[in-house]
Amino acid sequence: MDVDFLDPVSDRLLAHNLMLPDQIIGRNLRIHTQQDGFPDLKDVRVVFLTIDDLAQEEESLHFRFRKQFYSLFSGNWDFSIADLGQLTSGESPEDTYFVIQSIVAEMYQRNILTVLVGGSQDNSLGMFRGLSKMNTLVNITSVDARFDFGSAGELVSDDSYMSKIITEKPNNLKQFTNLGYQSYYVSQEELDLMQKLFFDAYRLGEVSSEDFDVEPIIRDTDIFSVDLTAVKASELNSAKGLPNGFSGAQICSLMRYAGLSDRLNTLGLFNIPNTFMTDQLLAQMVWYVLEGYCHRVNEYPFSVHESCTKYAVPLDEDTLIFYKSHKSHRWWIEVPKEGIYNNNREKTLLPCAETDYREAQKGELPARWWKSVQRSMH
């Protein structure tokens, strides 16, 4: 891998590490350093890097995030983690996208989860291209108060990273899901576009509800992109954020589900305010990704040949088929690939919740199942 664009971790951070207990994360990483060079990635399962924000060292995200993250105690984790250092931004955004694309693609080939910290959310385009070049269909989940399709007053614009993802050729975007949009920041035209493209969007109040099961949605994602302004400003002690948003506990819960997803390949945390409270929360968010990763159960791709119980629910014209895993107790539902539900068509499995099964028993079609069927017909 070309590491010319990755700067080593500063000696001041390494010196800070030495003053802390042996059990902290910073003492149990493979770190890109000036003295030892780029770390050996053999047997590494997760890597992370920061994206340059051009601030002075002690004020930079590179320094602030690591100081907090290194100081946390490790969980009972049985895998190796590497700190790749700091990505120096290119002369243009496209240069940065290209470097991110190269890193994500190589880590994908090595079966390593990549975590990017810093920069703006348009770097999600580089993450997408990294997986798309592997000729794999990609599911993206974005945690954001907005959809980011276009600039102010425009439904779709050339400088929008989501518009570029939608129009990339060849187009390997399978599904896009937004978690936590706030209605007053989203136009009706954008909602109509989401509906037209059969994308999924869930309002902040819906995702924050105790009755909402977000795990099946995140379980099916390849790229998890988080705009930190989706966290309420008071949680970050930030004067520039939004008055409403996820709480710190809620965003950490989403991070754990992301790490738990067997399918997730890359995760990005973007638009990060410069506050001490944010630095702490950011470190804890990455900690929860690792905690979730530790508890992966290796059920992707899930198969009907797995140890599971099959449930058939007859409806007026269809019979919905559900599966419950004996290993994880999670649920899946069959979806016809060609949109017509009969026994002669090839089917895929969509993650779902037990509540979807209970609704089907009452004669209600699960919303995500129906949208998936519609998507497969176009």
Buried (B, 14 or more C-beta within 10 A) or exposed (E): EEEEBBBBBBEEBBEBBEEBEEEBBBEBBBBBBEEEEBBEBEEBBBBBBBBBBEEEEEEBBBBBBBBBBBBBEBBEBEEBBBBBBBBBBBEEBEBBBBBBBBBBBBBBEBEBBBBBBBBBBBBBBBBBBBBBBEEEEBBBBBBBBBBBBBEEEBBBBEEBBBBBBBEBEEEBBEBBBBBBBBEEEBBEEBBEBBEEBBBBBBBBEBBBEEEBBBBBBBBBBBBBBBBBBBBBBBBBBBEEBBEBBBEBEBBBBBBBBBBBBBBBBBBBBBBBBBBEBBBBBBBBBBBBBBBBBBEBEEBBEBEEEBEBEEBEBEEEEBEBBBBBBEEBEBBBBBBBEEBEBEEEEEBEBBBBBBBBBEBBBEEEBBEBBEBBBEBBEE
